[in-house]
Amino acid sequence: MYTPEALLDAVLRQLRAEMSEVLVDPWFTNAEAITIQDDLFVVEAASELFRDTLTNRFTNNVSDIITGLMGRPIKPLYVFGPEADSWRLQSDSSVYAGYTFEKFIVGNSNKFAHAAALAVANNPARLYNPLFIYGGSGLGKTHLLFAIANSLRKKHPSYRIVYIKSEDFMNEMVEAVKTSGFTDFRAKYRQADLLLMDDVQFLSGRQSLQEEFFHTFESLFQANKQIVLTSDRPPKEIATLSERLQTRFESGLLADVQSPDLETRMAMVKSKANNLGVDMPQNVVAYIAENITNNVRELEGAVKKIAAINGLMGSAIDLPMAQNAIKDIFKERPGLNPTPTMILEEVSEFYSIPVDKITGKARNKEVVLPRQVAEYLMRELCNMSFPEIGNILGQHHTSVMYGIDKLTQSMSENEVLRDTVNDLKKNIQSK
């Protein structure tokens, strides 16, 4: 019987024999085996680029090797970022040891949220229940969720800890309805000692989902069980969120996580480099921290890439090497600073609608969708607030919130629309 780590080692030995080390090793750099579950072997890649390359180039070969080693059909699943985090927490160990309070870099932007999470870990369901952490993508919200889980797992090994993203909660609910497994579905969540839910903003607009989660929330709260939630915005800004859920979310403690300042970003880079055993010059640390400003995961990805080049190629870590490394990580988005004007022009060209129509007051069908797309992309690419977007588009901020939520819901249900928006996003990032 293979452990995940031993299975990855065995796969790589055989893969090198079949394809050569030169073709294999660069792409499996810093790859980490997470878990073997049912017919999947889950492996974390070093970056999004590595994940996509591993999926496209190696899936079939690796699947054949694993199936031969394990004696049953198993496919590899390459993951990165929050998806990897989710798999770690749901693996046999149920805890990802890398996300702890000790490894969380505290700065002015996150110290309140960190203190709140630590208080919950020390006194679950006594001080702040629920704890609602909100802020932009990649700023450490999920790290705090897992840190709470890790801390409580050590203190209370028998704790039933459940982590789920709101979209996955919806998918599980739909599947439970189809398979008549609703009793088991409800038991999984309502018998938890600690419920961690990521991205609750995706509950927006889904009434049946909100209804089910409300009763889950009430069941846990009444049983004095801890609930921790994250979102990209505070409850009052989640459009079409039921009043009773908003009230419940606001009844505990709200803690925001903001973009880290330069000093904190530099500390994060140094910490990640030390964890990887890399001696990183101060000018390289400063370069990374100065150029990646809004996303902690991107900071970590840059350090991982530099460490990989240093280890594989023997390249000295200096400023030119770091510049090339960062450029490679973001080669799908070399333009790091998209502007609202760029977004409006791209959306206008794609939909063949003049910019002044998109920014005007018209609400006809031909204009509404392009306007929602522009709103969504400004939020995603420019990290703009709802009022800021509203000022550009001549819309009230509540209309912007509703438009973004409506488009997000439509994208989850319409693959063509989702691909269209993602293509527009890539086009804008490549300019």
Backbone torsions as a table, in degrees:
resi	resn	phi	psi	omega
1	MET	NA	125.2	-178.0
2	TYR	-88.7	139.0	162.9
3	THR	-76.7	161.9	177.6
4	PRO	-54.8	-41.5	-179.0
5	GLU	-65.9	-44.0	-179.6
6	ALA	-66.5	-35.9	179.0
7	LEU	-65.3	-42.7	178.5
8	LEU	-62.0	-42.0	177.9
9	ASP	-60.8	-44.9	-179.2
10	ALA	-64.9	-39.6	178.4
11	VAL	-62.6	-45.5	-177.3
12	LEU	-65.6	-38.3	177.7
13	ARG	-60.0	-46.2	-178.2
14	GLN	-71.6	-36.9	-179.2
15	LEU	-65.8	-39.5	177.1
16	ARG	-62.5	-38.5	179.5
17	ALA	-65.7	-33.5	-178.4
18	GLU	-82.2	-36.0	-169.4
19	MET	-121.6	-12.2	-177.3
20	SER	91.0	148.7	-179.3
21	GLU	-63.5	-35.4	-176.9
22	VAL	-60.2	-38.0	-178.6
23	LEU	-82.4	-27.2	-172.3
24	VAL	-93.9	-54.3	-167.7
25	ASP	-59.9	-40.6	-179.5
26	PRO	-58.7	-33.6	-176.3
27	TRP	-85.4	-19.8	177.5
28	PHE	-97.3	11.4	177.2
29	THR	-58.7	128.8	179.2
30	ASN	60.8	14.1	174.3
31	ALA	-68.1	138.8	-178.0
32	GLU	-127.8	127.1	175.9
33	ALA	-72.8	131.0	-177.6
34	ILE	-101.3	-55.7	-174.5
35	THR	-163.3	159.0	169.7
36	ILE	-115.2	113.0	-178.1
37	GLN	-131.7	118.0	178.9
38	ASP	56.2	-116.7	-176.9
39	ASP	-103.3	22.5	-178.5
40	LEU	-124.8	140.3	170.5
41	PHE	-115.0	108.9	-171.2
42	VAL	-95.0	126.1	-177.4
43	VAL	-130.1	132.6	175.8
44	GLU	-87.8	130.1	176.3
45	ALA	-90.5	165.7	-175.5
46	ALA	-74.3	-22.8	-179.7
47	SER	-161.5	174.7	176.9
48	GLU	-62.8	-40.1	177.6
49	LEU	-60.4	-45.7	179.4
50	PHE	-64.0	-41.9	179.2
51	ARG	-58.3	-47.3	-177.8
52	ASP	-66.0	-40.0	179.7
53	THR	-66.9	-43.9	178.0
54	LEU	-60.4	-41.4	179.9
55	THR	-63.7	-44.8	-174.5
56	ASN	-77.3	-34.9	-171.8
57	ARG	-98.3	-29.8	-167.5
58	PHE	-118.1	-7.9	-172.6
59	THR	-56.0	-50.0	-175.4
60	ASN	-64.5	-46.4	-179.7
61	ASN	-62.2	-46.6	-178.7
62	VAL	-65.4	-39.3	178.7
63	SER	-59.8	-43.9	178.9
64	ASP	-62.9	-41.5	-179.4
65	ILE	-65.6	-47.3	-179.2
66	ILE	-61.4	-43.8	-179.5
67	THR	-60.5	-39.8	177.6
68	GLY	-66.9	-39.4	-178.8
69	LEU	-72.7	-38.3	-173.8
70	MET	-92.7	-17.1	-179.9
71	GLY	77.5	16.0	176.8
72	ARG	-155.6	155.6	-177.3
73	PRO	-65.4	121.2	177.3
74	ILE	-138.8	134.3	178.5
75	LYS	-110.5	145.6	175.1
76	PRO	-78.9	145.3	173.6
77	LEU	-126.5	114.5	-178.7
78	TYR	-94.6	129.8	-174.5
79	VAL	-132.6	165.1	178.2
80	PHE	-155.0	150.6	175.4
81	GLY	68.7	-139.7	-176.7
82	PRO	-58.3	-32.7	178.4
83	GLU	-62.9	-40.8	176.5
84	ALA	-64.4	-41.3	178.8
85	ASP	-59.5	-43.8	179.6
86	SER	-61.3	-43.7	179.9
87	TRP	-64.7	-37.8	178.9
88	ARG	-62.9	-44.4	-177.9
89	LEU	-68.6	-27.8	-179.0
90	GLN	-96.0	2.4	178.5
91	SER	-74.5	-177.8	-176.6
92	ASP	-57.6	-36.0	-179.9
93	SER	-76.7	-21.4	178.7
94	SER	66.2	1.0	-176.9
95	VAL	-141.4	135.3	173.3
96	TYR	-98.6	108.0	-172.9
97	ALA	-64.1	-20.8	-178.9
98	GLY	-68.5	-21.1	-179.2
99	TYR	-103.2	94.1	-179.6
100	THR	-128.1	167.5	175.4
101	PHE	-65.5	-33.9	-179.5
102	GLU	-64.0	-31.6	-177.9
103	LYS	-94.9	2.9	177.7
104	PHE	-88.5	119.7	-178.7
105	ILE	-81.1	118.4	-175.3
106	VAL	-95.3	131.3	175.2
107	GLY	-140.8	-176.2	-178.9
108	ASN	-60.3	-29.0	-175.5
109	SER	-74.6	-19.3	-172.4
110	ASN	-137.2	4.2	-171.9
111	LYS	-65.6	-32.6	178.4
112	PHE	-68.5	-46.1	178.8
113	ALA	-62.1	-39.4	177.9
114	HIS	-62.6	-45.9	-180.0
115	ALA	-62.7	-39.9	179.1
116	ALA	-65.2	-44.6	179.2
117	ALA	-62.7	-40.6	178.4
118	LEU	-64.3	-40.1	178.1
119	ALA	-62.8	-40.6	177.6
120	VAL	-64.7	-41.8	179.5
121	ALA	-63.6	-33.8	-179.0
122	ASN	-81.8	-29.5	-178.4
123	ASN	-140.0	70.3	-176.6
124	PRO	-61.4	136.0	175.6
125	ALA	64.7	16.2	179.9
126	ARG	-113.9	-38.4	-175.4
127	LEU	-101.2	-60.2	-173.3
128	TYR	-128.1	101.3	-178.3
129	ASN	-141.9	113.8	1.6
130	PRO	-80.7	162.5	167.4
131	LEU	-99.8	123.8	-177.2
132	PHE	-116.8	109.8	-178.6
133	ILE	-105.1	127.0	-178.2
134	TYR	-132.9	153.6	-179.8
135	GLY	161.6	174.4	-177.0
136	GLY	-65.9	170.0	-178.9
137	SER	-67.6	140.6	173.5
138	GLY	76.5	22.3	-177.2
139	LEU	-104.8	1.7	174.8
140	GLY	110.2	8.7	-179.2
141	LYS	-62.9	-46.4	-179.1
142	THR	-66.4	-35.3	175.4
143	HIS	-56.3	-44.9	179.3
144	LEU	-65.1	-38.1	175.9
145	LEU	-57.8	-49.4	-177.2
146	PHE	-70.0	-32.0	176.7
147	ALA	-63.1	-41.7	175.3
148	ILE	-60.3	-46.2	-179.9
149	ALA	-61.2	-44.8	179.6
150	ASN	-61.9	-44.6	-178.8
151	SER	-62.8	-45.7	-178.6
152	LEU	-71.4	-32.8	177.0
153	ARG	-61.3	-39.3	179.3
154	LYS	-67.2	-40.9	-177.4
155	LYS	-77.6	-35.1	-175.6
156	HIS	-132.8	80.3	-175.5
157	PRO	-56.9	-25.0	-177.4
158	SER	-87.9	-2.1	179.6
159	TYR	-57.0	135.3	173.4
160	ARG	-90.5	106.0	-176.6
161	ILE	-107.4	126.8	-179.3
162	VAL	-123.4	123.6	174.4
163	TYR	-113.7	136.6	179.6
164	ILE	-155.3	145.7	168.5
165	LYS	-89.2	148.9	-174.1
166	SER	-59.9	-35.5	178.3
167	GLU	-64.8	-39.2	178.1
168	ASP	-69.4	-34.7	175.1
169	PHE	-59.0	-43.3	178.0
170	MET	-63.0	-45.0	-179.1
171	ASN	-62.9	-40.9	178.2
172	GLU	-65.0	-38.9	179.3
173	MET	-64.1	-44.8	178.6
174	VAL	-60.4	-44.2	180.0
175	GLU	-65.0	-38.1	179.0
176	ALA	-63.2	-38.3	177.3
177	VAL	-65.0	-42.8	-178.4
178	LYS	-65.3	-36.2	-172.5
179	THR	-103.9	10.1	-178.2
180	SER	57.7	35.1	-179.1
181	GLY	-108.4	29.8	-174.4
182	PHE	-66.1	-33.2	180.0
183	THR	-62.8	-46.4	178.5
184	ASP	-65.9	-39.5	178.9
185	PHE	-59.3	-49.1	-179.4
186	ARG	-65.4	-39.4	-179.7
187	ALA	-62.4	-38.9	-179.2
188	LYS	-55.4	-43.6	-175.0
189	TYR	-91.5	-35.8	-174.8
190	ARG	-82.9	-9.5	175.3
191	GLN	-102.8	8.6	179.5
192	ALA	-72.8	148.3	170.8
193	ASP	-88.5	-26.8	178.1
194	LEU	-141.7	120.1	177.3
195	LEU	-110.2	124.4	177.7
196	LEU	-116.7	119.3	178.7
197	MET	-123.9	123.6	177.5
198	ASP	-90.4	146.5	169.2
199	ASP	58.9	52.6	-177.9
200	VAL	-69.0	-10.3	177.6
201	GLN	-61.2	-21.4	179.8
202	PHE	-77.9	-0.2	168.9
203	LEU	-71.9	-18.1	-175.8
204	SER	-56.8	133.3	174.7
205	GLY	79.1	-0.4	-178.5
206	ARG	-113.4	90.6	-170.0
207	GLN	-64.7	-44.5	-179.2
208	SER	-65.2	-35.9	177.6
209	LEU	-67.0	-44.0	177.5
210	GLN	-61.8	-39.1	179.3
211	GLU	-61.7	-47.1	179.9
212	GLU	-64.2	-43.2	-178.9
213	PHE	-68.7	-33.3	176.7
214	PHE	-58.2	-47.1	-178.9
215	HIS	-68.3	-33.9	174.5
216	THR	-64.1	-46.7	177.9
217	PHE	-56.9	-50.1	-178.4
218	GLU	-61.1	-42.1	-179.1
219	SER	-60.9	-45.2	-179.5
220	LEU	-69.3	-43.5	-177.9
221	PHE	-62.8	-44.8	179.8
222	GLN	-65.4	-28.2	178.2
223	ALA	-86.2	6.0	179.4
224	ASN	61.5	44.7	176.8
225	LYS	-107.3	145.0	-174.5
226	GLN	-78.0	137.8	177.0
227	ILE	-124.4	130.4	176.4
228	VAL	-129.2	128.8	-174.7
229	LEU	-126.4	149.2	172.3
230	THR	-127.3	155.3	179.1
231	SER	-157.3	163.7	175.9
232	ASP	-86.3	1.4	-178.8
233	ARG	-157.0	161.1	177.6
234	PRO	-69.3	161.3	-175.7
235	PRO	-54.3	-40.5	-175.8
236	LYS	-67.0	-16.3	179.7
237	GLU	-99.1	2.7	176.0
238	ILE	-85.4	105.3	-176.2
239	ALA	-63.1	143.8	178.3
240	THR	59.4	21.2	171.0
241	LEU	-79.8	130.8	-176.4
242	SER	-59.0	147.3	-177.6
243	GLU	-59.7	-38.7	-177.5
244	ARG	-70.5	-32.3	174.8
245	LEU	-70.9	-42.3	177.2
246	GLN	-57.2	-44.4	179.5
247	THR	-61.0	-43.9	179.5
248	ARG	-64.2	-43.4	-179.0
249	PHE	-63.1	-36.5	-177.7
250	GLU	-84.4	-5.2	-176.8
251	SER	-76.7	-17.6	178.8
252	GLY	-97.2	-124.9	-179.5
253	LEU	-122.9	129.6	174.3
254	LEU	-98.2	129.8	-179.6
255	ALA	-135.1	123.9	-178.4
256	ASP	-97.8	150.5	174.3
257	VAL	-119.6	121.4	-178.1
258	GLN	-105.0	170.6	177.1
259	SER	-61.6	133.7	-176.8
260	PRO	-68.7	146.9	175.9
261	ASP	-76.4	174.1	-174.5
262	LEU	-59.0	-43.4	-178.8
263	GLU	-60.6	-43.5	179.9
264	THR	-67.4	-40.9	178.8
265	ARG	-62.1	-40.3	177.6
266	MET	-63.8	-40.3	177.6
267	ALA	-63.6	-38.0	178.0
268	MET	-64.2	-43.6	179.0
269	VAL	-61.8	-46.6	179.9
270	LYS	-61.2	-42.9	-179.1
271	SER	-62.5	-45.9	179.5
272	LYS	-64.1	-41.5	178.6
273	ALA	-62.5	-42.2	178.6
274	ASN	-63.7	-39.8	178.9
275	ASN	-62.6	-30.8	179.2
276	LEU	-90.3	0.9	179.7
277	GLY	72.0	30.9	-176.4
278	VAL	-109.9	131.1	174.9
279	ASP	-90.5	104.8	-173.1
280	MET	-105.5	122.1	179.0
281	PRO	-58.9	151.8	-175.9
282	GLN	-62.4	-36.4	-179.7
283	ASN	-68.5	-29.3	175.9
284	VAL	-72.6	-42.9	176.0
285	VAL	-56.0	-46.6	-178.7
286	ALA	-65.0	-39.8	-179.4
287	TYR	-61.9	-46.7	179.7
288	ILE	-62.0	-47.4	-176.5
289	ALA	-66.6	-31.9	-179.7
290	GLU	-76.4	-27.2	-174.4
291	ASN	-101.4	-16.5	175.6
292	ILE	-118.0	104.3	-165.7
293	THR	-110.4	-20.9	-168.6
294	ASN	-119.6	0.4	-172.4
295	ASN	-143.4	115.7	-178.5
296	VAL	-65.7	-38.3	-179.9
297	ARG	-62.6	-35.9	178.0
298	GLU	-68.1	-37.1	174.5
299	LEU	-58.4	-48.7	-179.2
300	GLU	-64.8	-38.2	177.7
301	GLY	-62.7	-38.4	178.0
302	ALA	-63.7	-43.6	179.6
303	VAL	-64.9	-42.0	178.2
304	LYS	-59.7	-42.5	-179.1
305	LYS	-64.5	-44.5	178.6
306	ILE	-62.0	-42.2	178.1
307	ALA	-62.8	-38.8	-180.0
308	ALA	-65.5	-44.5	179.5
309	ILE	-64.0	-41.1	178.5
310	ASN	-63.3	-43.5	-177.6
311	GLY	-74.2	-40.7	-175.9
312	LEU	-81.7	-42.4	-173.1
313	MET	-100.1	-11.1	-177.7
314	GLY	71.9	15.2	-178.4
315	SER	-72.5	132.5	177.0
316	ALA	-64.6	142.1	179.2
317	ILE	-84.0	104.9	175.5
318	ASP	-137.6	-179.4	-173.6
319	LEU	-63.6	-46.7	177.9
320	PRO	-58.8	-39.7	178.6
321	MET	-64.5	-42.5	179.5
322	ALA	-63.1	-40.1	178.9
323	GLN	-61.2	-42.9	178.0
324	ASN	-66.7	-38.7	-179.5
325	ALA	-62.7	-47.0	179.9
326	ILE	-65.1	-39.5	177.6
327	LYS	-60.8	-38.4	-179.9
328	ASP	-68.5	-42.3	179.5
329	ILE	-60.1	-39.8	-175.8
330	PHE	-106.0	29.8	-177.5
331	LYS	-67.7	-20.2	174.0
332	GLU	-79.1	-9.0	179.3
333	ARG	-144.9	62.2	-177.9
334	PRO	-63.4	-28.5	175.1
335	GLY	-82.0	100.5	-171.6
336	LEU	-81.0	-8.4	-174.8
337	ASN	-130.3	67.6	175.1
338	PRO	-60.5	146.5	-179.2
339	THR	-113.7	159.5	175.5
340	PRO	-56.3	-36.5	178.9
341	THR	-62.4	-44.3	178.0
342	MET	-59.7	-41.5	-178.9
343	ILE	-65.9	-46.6	-179.8
344	LEU	-61.5	-41.5	-179.9
345	GLU	-64.9	-41.5	-179.4
346	GLU	-66.8	-44.7	179.4
347	VAL	-65.1	-41.5	179.0
348	SER	-59.8	-46.6	-179.3
349	GLU	-65.0	-42.7	-176.5
350	PHE	-65.4	-44.8	-176.2
351	TYR	-91.9	-0.9	179.8
352	SER	56.8	43.4	178.2
353	ILE	-126.2	128.1	-179.9
354	PRO	-57.6	148.3	-179.9
355	VAL	-57.9	-40.4	-177.8
356	ASP	-65.1	-23.2	173.7
357	LYS	-73.1	-40.5	179.3
358	ILE	-64.8	-38.1	-179.0
359	THR	-89.9	1.6	-179.3
360	GLY	-87.4	-168.1	-174.9
361	LYS	-95.3	-7.0	-176.9
362	ALA	-59.9	143.8	-178.6
363	ARG	-125.5	18.4	178.4
364	ASN	-70.3	161.9	-172.1
365	LYS	-57.0	-38.3	-176.2
366	GLU	-67.0	-22.5	-176.1
367	VAL	-97.6	-33.2	-172.4
368	VAL	-59.1	-49.2	-177.6
369	LEU	-63.4	-50.2	176.7
370	PRO	-56.8	-37.4	178.6
371	ARG	-65.3	-42.3	178.0
372	GLN	-62.9	-40.2	178.2
373	VAL	-62.7	-44.5	178.5
374	ALA	-61.5	-43.1	177.9
375	GLU	-60.0	-47.7	-178.8
376	TYR	-59.8	-45.8	-176.9
377	LEU	-69.5	-35.1	175.8
378	MET	-64.3	-39.1	177.9
379	ARG	-66.6	-43.5	-175.9
380	GLU	-73.5	-46.3	-170.3
381	LEU	-93.6	-27.8	-176.8
382	CYS	-108.2	-5.2	180.0
383	ASN	53.3	41.0	-177.5
384	MET	-86.8	151.5	176.0
385	SER	-76.1	164.1	178.8
386	PHE	-62.2	-43.4	176.4
387	PRO	-61.3	-38.8	179.2
388	GLU	-62.5	-44.1	177.6
389	ILE	-63.3	-43.1	179.9
390	GLY	-59.6	-39.1	179.5
391	ASN	-62.8	-38.5	-179.4
392	ILE	-71.9	-38.8	-174.7
393	LEU	-96.0	0.9	-179.4
394	GLY	68.6	32.1	-177.9
395	GLN	-120.3	150.6	171.4
396	HIS	-68.8	147.8	-175.0
397	HIS	-61.3	-29.4	177.9
398	THR	-68.6	-33.9	176.0
399	SER	-66.6	-37.4	177.0
400	VAL	-63.9	-46.3	178.4
401	MET	-57.2	-46.8	-179.3
402	TYR	-63.2	-43.0	-178.8
403	GLY	-61.6	-43.3	179.7
404	ILE	-66.2	-43.4	178.8
405	ASP	-64.4	-40.1	179.1
406	LYS	-63.2	-44.4	179.8
407	LEU	-66.2	-41.7	179.0
408	THR	-58.2	-43.5	177.8
409	GLN	-64.3	-44.3	179.7
410	SER	-62.5	-38.9	179.0
411	MET	-64.1	-35.3	179.5
412	SER	-68.8	-22.3	-177.4
413	GLU	-104.2	-17.0	-173.8
414	ASN	-125.2	104.4	-176.6
415	GLU	-63.9	-38.3	-179.7
416	VAL	-61.8	-46.4	178.7
417	LEU	-62.5	-43.8	179.5
418	ARG	-59.4	-44.3	179.4
419	ASP	-65.5	-37.6	179.2
420	THR	-62.0	-48.8	-179.4
421	VAL	-63.5	-41.4	179.0
422	ASN	-65.3	-36.6	176.7
423	ASP	-65.6	-42.8	176.5
424	LEU	-60.4	-41.4	179.2
425	LYS	-60.3	-46.0	179.1
426	LYS	-64.3	-40.8	179.5
427	ASN	-61.1	-43.0	-179.7
428	ILE	-66.6	-42.1	-178.8
429	GLN	-67.4	-24.5	-176.9
430	SER	-86.9	-6.5	-178.5
431	LYS	-76.2	NA	NA
